């Protein structure tokens, strides 16, 4: 998968910060490199197909929410996709990650 095209297309379709685009692109690359999607679905994932799946997420979802929504759907259908989800670390007022 062409990660430059992927990043550009995700930005055009869904927007997001540089960090959000970087993390989703990295997760897509990890997913593709794992071979799991080919094993489960019988074909390589394309940028266009990925965009189609992310567009099916609930309206108003941001890029990471869309990605996690699709990973949840794949996890229900096949299992083993939760590891590709994006998890957040947020700081509370004390500066400690929660």
MIVEXVO-867606 format. One record per residue: residue number from 1; residue in three letters; chain; x, y, z of N, C-alpha, C in turn. Coordinates in pm, 1 decimal. Each point is the difference from the previous one (the first is absolute). Layout:
BEGIN
<pos = NUM; code = ALA; unit = A; n_px = X; n_py = Y; n_pz = Z; ca_px = X; ca_py = Y; ca_pz = Z; c_px = X; c_py = Y; c_pz = Z>;
...
***
This chain:
BEGIN
<pos = 1; code = UNK; unit = A; n_px = 85.1; n_py = -117.9; n_pz = 0.0; ca_px = -85.1; ca_py = 117.9; ca_pz = 0.0; c_px = 89.4; c_py = 123.8; c_pz = 0.0>;
<pos = 2; code = UNK; unit = A; n_px = -34.2; n_py = 94.5; n_pz = -83.3; ca_px = 73.8; ca_py = 125.8; ca_pz = -12.1; c_px = -39.0; c_py = 90.9; c_pz = 117.3>;
<pos = 3; code = UNK; unit = A; n_px = 88.0; n_py = 12.1; n_pz = 99.4; ca_px = -34.5; ca_py = 77.0; ca_pz = 119.5; c_px = -11.2; c_py = 150.0; c_pz = -27.3>;
<pos = 4; code = UNK; unit = A; n_px = 72.5; n_py = 51.7; n_pz = -97.7; ca_px = -15.8; ca_py = 141.6; ca_pz = -34.2; c_px = -139.1; c_py = 26.1; c_pz = -55.4>;
<pos = 5; code = UNK; unit = A; n_px = -45.0; n_py = -86.6; n_pz = -90.6; ca_px = -135.5; ca_py = 14.6; ca_pz = -54.4; c_px = -103.6; c_py = -19.1; c_pz = 110.5>;
<pos = 6; code = UNK; unit = A; n_px = 24.8; n_py = -98.0; n_pz = 86.8; ca_px = -92.1; ca_py = -25.3; ca_pz = 110.5; c_px = -15.1; c_py = 123.7; c_pz = 87.7>;
<pos = 7; code = UNK; unit = A; n_px = 110.1; n_py = 57.3; n_pz = 44.1; ca_px = -4.4; ca_py = 117.6; ca_pz = 87.0; c_px = -70.9; c_py = 115.7; c_pz = -69.0>;
<pos = 8; code = UNK; unit = A; n_px = 32.9; n_py = 24.1; n_pz = -126.1; ca_px = -62.9; ca_py = 108.5; ca_pz = -75.6; c_px = -151.0; c_py = -23.7; c_pz = -12.0>;
<pos = 9; code = UNK; unit = A; n_px = -38.9; n_py = -121.8; n_pz = -33.0; ca_px = -142.1; ca_py = -30.9; ca_pz = -18.5; c_px = -76.5; c_py = 9.8; c_pz = 130.8>;
<pos = 10; code = UNK; unit = A; n_px = 57.5; n_py = -52.0; n_pz = 109.0; ca_px = -66.4; ca_py = 11.3; ca_pz = 130.6; c_px = -20.0; c_py = 145.9; c_pz = 37.9>;
<pos = 11; code = UNK; unit = A; n_px = 101.3; n_py = 82.6; n_pz = -24.4; ca_px = -10.8; ca_py = 142.1; ca_pz = 30.1; c_px = -108.8; c_py = 65.6; c_pz = -83.5>;
<pos = 12; code = UNK; unit = A; n_px = -2.9; n_py = -30.2; n_pz = -128.1; ca_px = -101.9; ca_py = 58.2; ca_pz = -89.3; c_px = -140.9; c_py = -42.0; c_pz = 39.8>;
<pos = 13; code = UNK; unit = A; n_px = -17.3; n_py = -126.5; n_pz = 36.0; ca_px = -133.5; ca_py = -54.0; ca_pz = 29.5; c_px = -49.2; c_py = 31.9; c_pz = 140.6>;
<pos = 14; code = UNK; unit = A; n_px = 91.0; n_py = -7.1; n_pz = 99.1; ca_px = -43.5; ca_py = 6.5; ca_pz = 139.3; c_px = 68.1; c_py = 107.6; c_pz = 82.9>;
<pos = 15; code = UNK; unit = A; n_px = 107.4; n_py = 57.9; n_pz = -50.5; ca_px = 71.9; ca_py = 100.3; ca_pz = 76.5; c_px = 70.8; c_py = -62.3; c_pz = 118.7>;
<pos = 16; code = UNK; unit = A; n_px = 32.5; n_py = 82.3; n_pz = 95.6; ca_px = 69.7; ca_py = -47.5; ca_pz = 119.1; c_px = 133.9; c_py = 69.6; c_pz = 14.2>;
<pos = 17; code = UNK; unit = A; n_px = 52.4; n_py = -6.5; n_pz = 118.6; ca_px = 130.3; ca_py = 61.0; ca_pz = 26.7; c_px = 109.0; c_py = -86.4; c_pz = -63.1>;
<pos = 18; code = UNK; unit = A; n_px = 119.6; n_py = 56.1; n_pz = -5.8; ca_px = 114.0; ca_py = -75.5; ca_pz = -51.5; c_px = 22.4; c_py = -126.4; c_pz = 83.1>;
<pos = 19; code = UNK; unit = A; n_px = -13.9; n_py = 11.9; n_pz = 131.1; ca_px = 18.9; ca_py = -115.2; ca_pz = 88.3; c_px = -105.8; c_py = -107.4; c_pz = -25.1>;
<pos = 20; code = UNK; unit = A; n_px = -125.3; n_py = 41.9; n_pz = -18.5; ca_px = -106.9; ca_py = -96.4; ca_pz = -27.2; c_px = 22.9; c_py = -71.0; c_pz = -132.9>;
<pos = 21; code = UNK; unit = A; n_px = 37.0; n_py = 75.0; n_pz = -101.4; ca_px = 28.4; ca_py = -60.6; ca_pz = -130.0; c_px = 117.6; c_py = -96.2; c_pz = 9.3>;
<pos = 22; code = UNK; unit = A; n_px = 101.6; n_py = 39.3; n_pz = 74.7; ca_px = 119.3; ca_py = -84.7; ca_pz = 14.6; c_px = -33.9; c_py = -131.3; c_pz = 70.7>;
<pos = 23; code = UNK; unit = A; n_px = -77.2; n_py = 6.8; n_pz = 108.0; ca_px = -29.1; ca_py = -121.6; ca_pz = 75.3; c_px = -92.6; c_py = -93.3; c_pz = -77.1>;
<pos = 24; code = UNK; unit = A; n_px = -98.9; n_py = 54.0; n_pz = -69.0; ca_px = -88.5; ca_py = -86.6; ca_pz = -78.3; c_px = 76.1; c_py = -61.2; c_pz = -117.1>;
<pos = 25; code = UNK; unit = A; n_px = 82.4; n_py = 78.6; n_pz = -65.9; ca_px = 81.5; ca_py = -54.2; ca_pz = -109.4; c_px = 89.6; c_py = -112.0; c_pz = 50.8>;
<pos = 26; code = UNK; unit = A; n_px = 60.2; n_py = 18.5; n_pz = 116.0; ca_px = 85.2; ca_py = -103.7; ca_pz = 58.2; c_px = -79.8; c_py = -126.0; c_pz = 32.6>;
<pos = 27; code = UNK; unit = A; n_px = -120.5; n_py = 17.5; n_pz = 53.3; ca_px = -83.2; ca_py = -115.7; ca_pz = 32.4; c_px = -42.9; c_py = -74.2; c_pz = -127.2>;
<pos = 28; code = UNK; unit = A; n_px = -31.6; n_py = 74.8; n_pz = -105.6; ca_px = -33.8; ca_py = -64.0; ca_pz = -127.6; c_px = 118.7; c_py = -81.3; c_pz = -49.4>;
<pos = 29; code = UNK; unit = A; n_px = 117.4; n_py = 60.2; n_pz = 4.8; ca_px = 121.4; ca_py = -70.2; ca_pz = -44.8; c_px = 22.5; c_py = -126.7; c_pz = 82.3>;
<pos = 30; code = UNK; unit = A; n_px = -16.3; n_py = 9.0; n_pz = 133.0; ca_px = 15.7; ca_py = -117.6; ca_pz = 86.0; c_px = -102.8; c_py = -107.7; c_pz = -35.4>;
<pos = 31; code = UNK; unit = A; n_px = -123.7; n_py = 41.6; n_pz = -25.3; ca_px = -104.9; ca_py = -93.6; ca_pz = -38.7; c_px = 36.1; c_py = -70.9; c_pz = -129.8>;
<pos = 32; code = UNK; unit = A; n_px = 38.9; n_py = 76.5; n_pz = -99.8; ca_px = 36.7; ca_py = -58.3; ca_pz = -129.3; c_px = 120.1; c_py = -92.9; c_pz = 15.8>;
<pos = 33; code = UNK; unit = A; n_px = 102.3; n_py = 45.3; n_pz = 72.3; ca_px = 121.3; ca_py = -79.8; ca_pz = 18.2; c_px = -26.8; c_py = -129.9; c_pz = 76.4>;
<pos = 34; code = UNK; unit = A; n_px = -101.0; n_py = -0.7; n_pz = 86.1; ca_px = -30.5; ca_py = -119.6; ca_pz = 78.7; c_px = -51.3; c_py = -115.1; c_pz = -86.5>;
<pos = 35; code = UNK; unit = A; n_px = -56.3; n_py = 31.3; n_pz = -115.5; ca_px = -57.9; ca_py = -102.5; ca_pz = -85.8; c_px = -136.2; c_py = -47.6; c_pz = 45.5>;
<pos = 36; code = UNK; unit = A; n_px = -47.9; n_py = 51.1; n_pz = 111.9; ca_px = -126.8; ca_py = -45.9; ca_pz = 56.6; c_px = -118.1; c_py = 31.5; c_pz = -90.8>;
<pos = 37; code = UNK; unit = A; n_px = -0.6; n_py = 118.5; n_pz = -58.6; ca_px = -113.7; ca_py = 38.2; ca_pz = -84.1; c_px = -7.9; c_py = -89.2; c_pz = -124.3>;
<pos = 38; code = UNK; unit = A; n_px = 113.4; n_py = -37.5; n_pz = -56.1; ca_px = 0.5; ca_py = -90.4; ca_pz = -116.2; c_px = -46.6; c_py = -139.1; c_pz = 42.6>;
<pos = 39; code = UNK; unit = A; n_px = 49.5; n_py = -46.6; n_pz = 113.8; ca_px = -39.0; ca_py = -131.8; ca_pz = 48.2; c_px = -150.1; c_py = -7.9; c_pz = 26.8>;
<pos = 40; code = UNK; unit = A; n_px = -56.4; n_py = 105.7; n_pz = 57.5; ca_px = -141.9; ca_py = -0.9; ca_pz = 36.0; c_px = -91.9; c_py = 31.5; c_pz = -117.7>;
<pos = 41; code = UNK; unit = A; n_px = 43.5; n_py = 91.7; n_pz = -87.6; ca_px = -89.8; ca_py = 49.8; ca_pz = -104.0; c_px = 38.6; c_py = -46.7; c_pz = -140.1>;
<pos = 42; code = UNK; unit = A; n_px = 118.9; n_py = -58.9; n_pz = -12.5; ca_px = 39.5; ca_py = -58.2; ca_pz = -127.5; c_px = 53.9; c_py = 96.7; c_pz = -103.3>;
<pos = 43; code = UNK; unit = A; n_px = 26.1; n_py = 124.2; n_pz = 39.3; ca_px = 53.7; ca_py = 98.9; ca_pz = -94.8; c_px = 69.5; c_py = 112.2; c_pz = 76.4>;
<pos = 44; code = UNK; unit = A; n_px = 91.1; n_py = 65.7; n_pz = -71.8; ca_px = 72.0; ca_py = 114.2; ca_pz = 56.4; c_px = -96.2; c_py = 117.1; c_pz = 23.3>;
<pos = 45; code = UNK; unit = A; n_px = 29.3; n_py = 79.7; n_pz = 99.6; ca_px = -75.0; ca_py = 121.6; ca_pz = 28.1; c_px = 54.2; c_py = 112.8; c_pz = -87.2>;
<pos = 46; code = UNK; unit = A; n_px = -88.1; n_py = 72.1; n_pz = -67.2; ca_px = 40.8; ca_py = 114.8; ca_pz = -80.8; c_px = -40.3; c_py = 129.1; c_pz = 70.3>;
<pos = 47; code = UNK; unit = A; n_px = 60.5; n_py = 109.7; n_pz = -41.4; ca_px = -34.1; ca_py = 130.8; ca_pz = 55.7; c_px = -147.7; c_py = 29.6; c_pz = -24.5>;
<pos = 48; code = UNK; unit = A; n_px = -47.2; n_py = -24.0; n_pz = -121.5; ca_px = -140.4; ca_py = 29.6; ca_pz = -32.3; c_px = -96.2; c_py = -83.5; c_pz = 83.4>;
<pos = 49; code = UNK; unit = A; n_px = 31.1; n_py = -127.4; n_pz = 19.2; ca_px = -85.1; ca_py = -86.0; ca_pz = 80.9; c_px = -0.6; c_py = 46.5; c_pz = 145.4>;
<pos = 50; code = UNK; unit = A; n_px = 117.1; n_py = 36.4; n_pz = 50.3; ca_px = 8.9; ca_py = 49.4; ca_pz = 137.6; c_px = -87.0; c_py = 123.6; c_pz = 19.3>;
<pos = 51; code = UNK; unit = A; n_px = 9.4; n_py = 93.6; n_pz = -92.2; ca_px = -81.5; ca_py = 122.3; ca_pz = 8.1; c_px = -148.1; c_py = -35.7; c_pz = 0.3>;
<pos = 52; code = UNK; unit = A; n_px = -40.8; n_py = -93.3; n_pz = -86.2; ca_px = -140.5; ca_py = -42.5; ca_pz = -3.1; c_px = -45.3; c_py = -52.1; c_pz = 136.2>;
<pos = 53; code = UNK; unit = A; n_px = 83.7; n_py = -81.8; n_pz = 63.6; ca_px = -35.9; ca_py = -54.0; ca_pz = 131.5; c_px = -7.6; c_py = 110.1; c_pz = 104.2>;
<pos = 54; code = UNK; unit = A; n_px = 94.4; n_py = 92.5; n_pz = -1.8; ca_px = -1.0; ca_py = 107.5; ca_pz = 99.0; c_px = -117.9; c_py = 94.0; c_pz = -20.5>;
<pos = 55; code = UNK; unit = A; n_px = -45.3; n_py = 14.5; n_pz = -122.8; ca_px = -117.1; ca_py = 84.4; ca_pz = -26.6; c_px = -127.8; c_py = -59.3; c_pz = 58.2>;
<pos = 56; code = UNK; unit = A; n_px = -0.2; n_py = -130.4; n_pz = 26.0; ca_px = -117.1; ca_py = -65.4; ca_pz = 57.8; c_px = -14.8; c_py = 24.4; c_pz = 149.6>;
<pos = 57; code = UNK; unit = A; n_px = 101.6; n_py = 56.7; n_pz = 63.8; ca_px = -6.1; ca_py = 27.1; ca_pz = 144.3; c_px = -110.0; c_py = 102.4; c_pz = 28.2>;
<pos = 58; code = UNK; unit = A; n_px = -46.2; n_py = 6.5; n_pz = 123.6; ca_px = -103.9; ca_py = 96.6; ca_pz = 35.2; c_px = 37.5; c_py = 143.1; c_pz = -40.3>;
<pos = 59; code = UNK; unit = A; n_px = -97.8; n_py = 71.8; n_pz = -50.3; ca_px = 21.0; ca_py = 138.2; ca_pz = -42.5; c_px = 52.5; c_py = 83.5; c_pz = 115.5>;
<pos = 60; code = UNK; unit = A; n_px = 92.0; n_py = 88.0; n_pz = -30.5; ca_px = 57.9; ca_py = 86.9; ca_pz = 100.9; c_px = 122.5; c_py = -59.2; c_pz = 68.1>;
<pos = 61; code = UNK; unit = A; n_px = 34.5; n_py = -123.5; n_pz = -34.7; ca_px = 119.1; ca_py = -63.2; ca_pz = 58.7; c_px = 126.0; c_py = 62.6; c_pz = -57.7>;
<pos = 62; code = UNK; unit = A; n_px = 101.6; n_py = 15.4; n_pz = 84.9; ca_px = 128.2; ca_py = 47.9; ca_pz = -50.3; c_px = 78.6; c_py = -119.0; c_pz = -55.6>;
<pos = 63; code = UNK; unit = A; n_px = 118.4; n_py = 24.8; n_pz = -51.3; ca_px = 78.9; ca_py = -104.2; ca_pz = -65.1; c_px = 28.2; c_py = -117.0; c_pz = 93.2>;
<pos = 64; code = UNK; unit = A; n_px = 44.8; n_py = 27.9; n_pz = 120.6; ca_px = 32.2; ca_py = -108.4; ca_pz = 92.7; c_px = -125.1; c_py = -76.8; c_pz = 40.0>;
<pos = 65; code = UNK; unit = A; n_px = -109.2; n_py = 68.9; n_pz = 22.2; ca_px = -125.2; ca_py = -68.8; ca_pz = 32.7; c_px = -44.1; c_py = -90.0; c_pz = -114.9>;
<pos = 66; code = UNK; unit = A; n_px = 16.1; n_py = 49.4; n_pz = -122.0; ca_px = -35.0; ca_py = -80.6; ca_pz = -117.2; c_px = 88.2; c_py = -124.1; c_pz = -7.4>;
<pos = 67; code = UNK; unit = A; n_px = 130.6; n_py = 16.0; n_pz = 18.7; ca_px = 92.0; ca_py = -113.3; ca_pz = -3.2; c_px = -37.7; c_py = -101.7; c_pz = 107.4>;
<pos = 68; code = UNK; unit = A; n_px = -19.6; n_py = 47.5; n_pz = 122.6; ca_px = -34.1; ca_py = -90.9; ca_pz = 108.8; c_px = -134.0; c_py = -68.5; c_pz = -23.4>;
<pos = 69; code = UNK; unit = A; n_px = -93.4; n_py = 70.3; n_pz = -60.2; ca_px = -130.1; ca_py = -59.1; ca_pz = -32.5; c_px = 19.5; c_py = -116.1; c_pz = -97.1>;
<pos = 70; code = UNK; unit = A; n_px = 82.1; n_py = 19.8; n_pz = -103.1; ca_px = 22.3; ca_py = -106.9; ca_pz = -96.7; c_px = 76.9; c_py = -116.0; c_pz = 62.5>;
<pos = 71; code = UNK; unit = A; n_px = 98.8; n_py = 30.2; n_pz = 84.7; ca_px = 72.9; ca_py = -107.5; ca_pz = 67.5; c_px = -95.1; c_py = -80.5; c_pz = 88.6>;
<pos = 72; code = UNK; unit = A; n_px = -95.4; n_py = 66.4; n_pz = 64.0; ca_px = -100.4; ca_py = -69.8; ca_pz = 80.3; c_px = -85.8; c_py = -91.4; c_pz = -84.7>;
<pos = 73; code = UNK; unit = A; n_px = -39.5; n_py = 47.7; n_pz = -118.8; ca_px = -80.9; ca_py = -82.7; ca_pz = -89.6; c_px = 77.9; c_py = -122.9; c_pz = -45.7>;
<pos = 74; code = UNK; unit = A; n_px = 127.9; n_py = 19.3; n_pz = -35.8; ca_px = 82.9; ca_py = -113.0; ca_pz = -41.4; c_px = 23.0; c_py = -96.0; c_pz = 115.7>;
<pos = 75; code = UNK; unit = A; n_px = 14.8; n_py = 53.7; n_pz = 120.4; ca_px = 21.3; ca_py = -84.2; ca_pz = 116.5; c_px = -121.9; c_py = -87.1; c_pz = 27.5>;
<pos = 76; code = UNK; unit = A; n_px = -118.4; n_py = 56.2; n_pz = -15.2; ca_px = -122.3; ca_py = -77.8; ca_pz = 18.6; c_px = -10.9; c_py = -108.1; c_pz = -107.6>;
<pos = 77; code = UNK; unit = A; n_px = 32.6; n_py = 36.3; n_pz = -122.5; ca_px = -14.7; ca_py = -93.6; ca_pz = -111.7; c_px = 104.8; c_py = -111.5; c_pz = 2.4>;
<pos = 78; code = UNK; unit = A; n_px = 125.2; n_py = 34.8; n_pz = 31.9; ca_px = 109.0; ca_py = -96.2; ca_pz = -13.8; c_px = 79.6; c_py = -24.5; c_pz = 127.6>;
<pos = 79; code = UNK; unit = A; n_px = 2.7; n_py = 96.3; n_pz = 89.3; ca_px = 82.5; ca_py = -8.1; ca_pz = 119.5; c_px = 143.8; c_py = 41.0; c_pz = -28.0>;
<pos = 80; code = UNK; unit = A; n_px = 66.2; n_py = 53.8; n_pz = 102.1; ca_px = 141.5; ca_py = 31.7; ca_pz = -8.9; c_px = 34.7; c_py = 136.4; c_pz = -55.4>;
<pos = 81; code = UNK; unit = A; n_px = -98.2; n_py = 89.1; n_pz = -12.6; ca_px = 27.3; ca_py = 132.4; ca_pz = -56.2; c_px = 10.6; c_py = 109.5; c_pz = 105.1>;
<pos = 82; code = UNK; unit = A; n_px = -34.6; n_py = -30.4; n_pz = 123.4; ca_px = 5.0; ca_py = 101.8; ca_pz = 105.4; c_px = 140.9; c_py = 57.6; c_pz = 14.3>;
<pos = 83; code = UNK; unit = A; n_px = 101.2; n_py = -80.5; n_pz = -24.3; ca_px = 138.8; ca_py = 45.7; ca_pz = 15.4; c_px = 36.5; c_py = 111.2; c_pz = -97.4>;
<pos = 84; code = UNK; unit = A; n_px = -79.7; n_py = 20.7; n_pz = -104.4; ca_px = 26.4; ca_py = 106.1; ca_pz = -96.8; c_px = -75.9; c_py = 128.9; c_pz = 32.4>;
<pos = 85; code = UNK; unit = A; n_px = -82.8; n_py = -1.9; n_pz = 104.0; ca_px = -74.1; ca_py = 119.6; ca_pz = 40.1; c_px = 95.6; c_py = 104.6; c_pz = 55.2>;
<pos = 86; code = UNK; unit = A; n_px = -43.5; n_py = 123.9; n_pz = -2.2; ca_px = 77.9; ca_py = 110.3; ca_pz = 55.0; c_px = -53.2; c_py = 30.1; c_pz = 138.7>;
<pos = 87; code = UNK; unit = A; n_px = 89.5; n_py = 0.4; n_pz = 95.5; ca_px = -36.3; ca_py = 31.3; ca_pz = 137.8; c_px = 52.6; c_py = 138.4; c_pz = 34.4>;
<pos = 88; code = UNK; unit = A; n_px = -75.1; n_py = 70.6; n_pz = 81.8; ca_px = 36.4; ca_py = 136.3; ca_pz = 39.4; c_px = 65.9; c_py = 0.4; c_pz = 135.8>;
<pos = 89; code = UNK; unit = A; n_px = 97.5; n_py = 86.6; n_pz = 16.6; ca_px = 53.1; ca_py = 33.1; ca_pz = 131.6; c_px = -28.6; c_py = 147.5; c_pz = 22.0>;
<pos = 90; code = UNK; unit = A; n_px = -69.8; n_py = 30.0; n_pz = 105.2; ca_px = -33.8; ca_py = 139.5; ca_pz = 29.1; c_px = 62.7; c_py = 37.6; c_pz = 133.5>;
<pos = 91; code = UNK; unit = A; n_px = 39.1; n_py = 123.9; n_pz = 12.0; ca_px = 53.1; ca_py = 51.7; ca_pz = 126.2; c_px = -112.8; c_py = 62.0; c_pz = 80.0>;
<pos = 92; code = UNK; unit = A; n_px = -4.6; n_py = -31.3; n_pz = 130.0; ca_px = -94.2; ca_py = 72.3; ca_pz = 86.4; c_px = 69.2; c_py = 127.6; c_pz = 48.3>;
<pos = 93; code = UNK; unit = A; n_px = -63.0; n_py = 73.5; n_pz = 90.4; ca_px = 56.0; ca_py = 129.0; ca_pz = 43.6; c_px = 135.6; c_py = -14.2; c_pz = 67.1>;
<pos = 94; code = UNK; unit = A; n_px = 30.0; n_py = -115.4; n_pz = 56.4; ca_px = 127.5; ca_py = -16.2; ca_pz = 68.6; c_px = 113.7; c_py = -31.6; c_pz = -98.5>;
<pos = 95; code = UNK; unit = A; n_px = -34.3; n_py = -20.4; n_pz = -125.7; ca_px = 101.3; ca_py = -32.4; ca_pz = -99.1; c_px = 28.9; c_py = -148.6; c_pz = -10.0>;
<pos = 96; code = UNK; unit = A; n_px = -77.2; n_py = -81.2; n_pz = 71.4; ca_px = 19.7; ca_py = -144.6; ca_pz = -2.0; c_px = -87.8; c_py = -60.3; c_pz = -108.4>;
<pos = 97; code = UNK; unit = A; n_px = 56.0; n_py = -91.5; n_pz = -77.0; ca_px = -80.1; ca_py = -69.1; ca_pz = -100.9; c_px = -105.9; c_py = -85.4; c_pz = 67.4>;
<pos = 98; code = UNK; unit = A; n_px = -120.8; n_py = 6.2; n_pz = -53.8; ca_px = -110.3; ca_py = -80.6; ca_pz = 54.6; c_px = -53.1; c_py = -92.6; c_pz = -104.6>;
***
